[in-house]
Amino acid sequence: MPYANERSRDGVAAQSATLTELDNQPATGPWSMTAPRKSAAFAIAIESDQLLGRFPFPETFLTPDEIVRAERLVHERARKDFLAAHLLARLCVSHCLGVPFGDVSIRQRCSRCGGSHGRPEVVGSSDTYVSWSHSFGYAAAVVSGRPCGVDIEFHGRKIGVAVQKVASTKSEFEFLRSHEDGDSLARHLWLRKEALVKAGLGSLPEVFRLDAMGEPIAFASRSTEVLNVGGRSFNISERSVGGGDVCVAVEVPGPQIVWLGLPDLIE
């Protein structure tokens, strides 16, 4: 189907005028990360409306498949968060590769069914990895030269005891149930496992069976750490943003995780 906002090329120009100087750089794909940018994984988490307020016609920058998926979402909040996450990922790729935002194209293809979902790929840059997430008014994204994943969850989401038992190893479950802040930590463990799945560690059921908590004290304090799990190692970084919690996982050996703000991506 055609782009939903084909009606307004003036709208595209208005949005492009708000972007950084990257828009003045020539498009030269295929692209590859420069050495300085390979040394960092760029992550960001913001309120969805904060970004959408800068983009009156967000669908203009998405693929037809993404637009179809967005239009299938019943609730307006979910649609807005979907659009924000997909835009945010493109802004991060633009920042990371140093290419014009409007030239960034991301595709998804399921390896099993061929559908327009699955792990995202940056068209024209095979050495660039991208991941995004959205939840109840918030969006997050990460871009890296190594496999990476991000997950964000609204503070109000509670991971029930039954789900904790399924999603945790025996030692993880015992730790959660014995800790005074167990319900909150269960959400953080869920975040971590979702981020690891997106970083390519395995399917969600497979990662459920792996101990992703690491050092209990470090996990409980939500400090940045290197996590060894499933025969691989990942840099883990967690933080809170407004009413949400976010976790980023980047495979090592790899870059440090650098957290960005929207002003880093848009003037």
C-alpha positions in Angstrom: 0.0 0.0 0.0 1.2 3.6 -0.5 2.7 5.6 2.4 -0.1 7.0 4.6 1.3 10.5 4.4 2.1 10.7 0.7 -0.3 13.6 0.8 2.2 16.0 2.3 5.7 16.4 1.0 5.7 19.8 2.6 5.3 18.0 5.9 8.4 15.9 5.2 10.3 19.0 4.4 9.1 20.6 7.7 10.2 17.6 9.7 13.6 17.4 7.9 14.3 21.0 8.8 14.3 20.0 12.5 17.0 17.3 12.0 20.7 17.7 12.6 23.4 18.6 10.1 23.4 14.9 9.1 20.7 15.9 6.6 23.2 17.9 4.6 25.6 14.9 4.2 25.4 12.9 0.9 23.9 9.4 0.9 26.7 7.0 0.0 25.3 3.5 1.0 26.3 0.9 1.6 27.4 2.3 4.9 29.8 1.2 7.6 30.5 2.6 11.0 33.5 4.8 11.4 36.1 3.7 14.0 35.1 6.2 16.7 31.5 5.2 16.5 32.3 1.5 16.6 33.6 2.1 20.1 30.1 2.9 21.4 26.6 1.4 21.4 24.2 4.3 21.3 21.0 3.9 23.4 18.1 6.2 24.2 14.8 5.9 26.0 12.2 8.7 26.0 8.5 9.5 26.3 6.9 8.7 22.9 5.0 12.0 22.7 8.2 13.9 23.2 9.5 12.6 19.9 6.2 12.5 18.0 5.7 16.2 18.8 8.6 16.9 16.4 7.2 14.7 13.6 3.7 15.7 12.5 3.6 12.9 9.9 5.7 10.0 11.4 4.4 7.4 8.9 6.2 9.2 6.1 9.5 7.7 7.2 8.3 4.1 7.7 8.0 1.3 5.2 4.6 0.1 3.9 4.9 -3.0 6.0 5.5 -0.9 9.1 2.5 1.3 8.3 0.2 -1.8 7.9 1.4 -3.1 11.3 0.8 0.2 13.0 -2.7 0.5 11.5 -3.6 -2.9 12.9 -3.0 -1.8 16.4 -6.4 -1.1 18.1 -5.4 1.4 20.7 -4.1 4.8 19.8 -1.5 4.8 22.6 0.0 1.5 21.2 0.1 3.0 17.7 1.9 6.1 18.9 4.4 4.1 20.8 5.0 1.8 17.8 5.6 4.8 15.6 7.9 6.5 18.1 10.1 3.4 18.6 10.5 2.9 14.9 11.4 6.6 14.3 13.8 6.6 17.3 15.6 3.6 15.9 16.2 5.4 12.6 17.4 8.5 14.4 19.9 6.4 16.3 21.1 4.7 13.1 21.5 8.1 11.4 23.6 9.3 14.4 25.7 6.1 14.5 26.5 5.9 10.8 26.6 9.6 10.1 24.1 9.4 7.2 21.0 11.5 6.4 18.0 10.4 8.6 15.7 10.3 5.5 18.0 7.7 3.8 17.9 5.2 6.7 15.8 2.1 5.8 15.1 -0.7 8.2 13.5 -4.0 7.3 12.2 -7.0 9.2 11.7 -10.5 7.8 10.8 -13.5 9.8 13.3 -16.4 9.1 10.4 -18.9 9.6 7.4 -17.5 7.8 8.8 -14.6 5.8 6.5 -12.1 7.5 7.3 -8.5 8.1 8.4 -9.1 11.7 11.5 -10.5 13.4 15.0 -9.1 14.0 15.4 -5.7 12.3 18.2 -5.1 9.7 19.6 -1.8 8.5 19.5 -1.8 4.7 22.9 -1.1 3.2 24.9 -1.7 6.5 25.3 -5.3 7.3 27.7 -4.5 10.3 25.1 -2.4 12.1 22.7 -3.9 14.6 19.5 -2.1 15.8 16.8 -2.9 18.3 13.8 -1.0 19.7 11.0 -1.4 22.3 7.9 0.5 23.4 5.5 0.3 26.3 2.7 2.5 27.6 3.9 5.9 26.5 7.6 5.2 26.2 10.0 4.2 23.5 13.6 3.0 23.4 16.2 2.1 20.8 19.9 0.9 20.6 22.3 0.8 17.7 25.7 -0.9 17.8 28.4 -2.6 15.7 27.7 -5.8 17.8 24.5 -7.7 18.4 22.3 -5.7 20.7 18.8 -5.6 22.3 16.7 -3.3 24.3 13.5 -3.7 26.3 11.4 -1.1 28.1 8.5 -1.7 30.5 6.1 0.5 32.3 6.5 0.7 36.0 3.0 -0.4 36.5 3.5 -3.8 34.9 3.6 -6.6 37.4 5.2 -9.9 36.6 3.0 -12.4 38.6 4.4 -15.2 40.6 3.2 -17.8 38.1 5.0 -16.0 35.2 8.1 -15.5 37.4 8.2 -19.3 37.9 8.1 -20.0 34.2 10.5 -17.2 33.2 13.1 -17.9 35.8 15.6 -20.6 36.7 15.2 -22.2 40.1 17.9 -20.1 41.7 16.5 -16.9 40.1 13.0 -17.7 41.3 14.1 -18.4 44.9 16.0 -15.1 45.0 13.0 -13.1 43.7 10.7 -14.7 46.2 13.1 -14.1 49.2 13.9 -10.5 48.3 11.8 -7.7 49.8 11.7 -6.0 46.5 11.1 -9.2 44.6 8.2 -8.0 42.4 10.2 -5.0 41.1 13.3 -7.2 40.5 11.1 -9.7 38.6 10.3 -6.9 36.1 14.0 -6.1 35.8 14.8 -9.8 35.2 12.1 -9.9 32.5 13.6 -6.8 30.9 17.0 -8.3 30.9 15.9 -11.6 29.3 13.8 -9.8 26.6 16.9 -7.6 25.8 19.1 -10.8 25.6 16.6 -12.4 23.2 16.7 -9.4 20.9 20.5 -9.5 21.0 20.3 -13.0 19.6 21.0 -15.1 22.6 18.1 -17.4 21.8 14.3 -17.6 21.8 12.4 -16.4 24.8 11.7 -20.0 26.1 15.4 -20.8 25.7 16.5 -17.7 27.6 13.9 -18.4 30.3 16.0 -21.5 31.1 19.2 -19.5 31.5 20.4 -17.7 34.6 20.5 -14.1 33.5 20.7 -12.6 36.9 24.4 -12.7 37.3 25.8 -11.4 40.6 22.8 -11.0 42.9 24.1 -7.9 44.6 24.9 -6.2 41.3 21.5 -7.3 39.9 19.6 -5.9 42.9 21.4 -2.6 42.6 20.8 -2.5 38.8 24.4 -1.5 38.2 26.1 -1.9 34.8 27.9 -5.2 34.5 29.3 -7.8 32.1 27.0 -10.8 32.1 28.2 -14.2 31.1 25.2 -16.3 30.0 24.6 -19.2 27.6 28.3 -19.3 26.6 28.3 -15.6 25.5 29.0 -12.3 27.2 27.0 -9.1 27.2 27.4 -5.6 28.5 24.2 -4.9 30.5 23.0 -1.4 31.3 19.7 -0.5 33.0 18.1 2.8 33.9 14.7 4.4 34.6 13.1 7.0 32.5 10.0 8.7 33.8 7.5 5.9 34.5 9.5 3.2 32.8 12.5 0.9 33.2 14.8 0.1 30.3 17.5 -2.5 29.8 20.1 -2.7 27.0 22.3 -5.7 26.2 25.3 -5.5 23.8 27.4 -8.6 23.0 31.1 -8.4 24.0 33.8 -8.0 23.0 32.2 -4.8 22.0 31.5 -1.2 22.6 30.7 0.7 25.7 27.0 1.7 26.1 26.5 5.5 25.6 23.1 6.9 26.6 21.8 9.7 24.5 19.1 12.3 24.9 16.8 13.6 22.2 18.9 16.8 21.8 21.8 14.6 20.7 19.7 13.4 17.7 17.5 16.4 16.9 18.4 20.1 17.2 
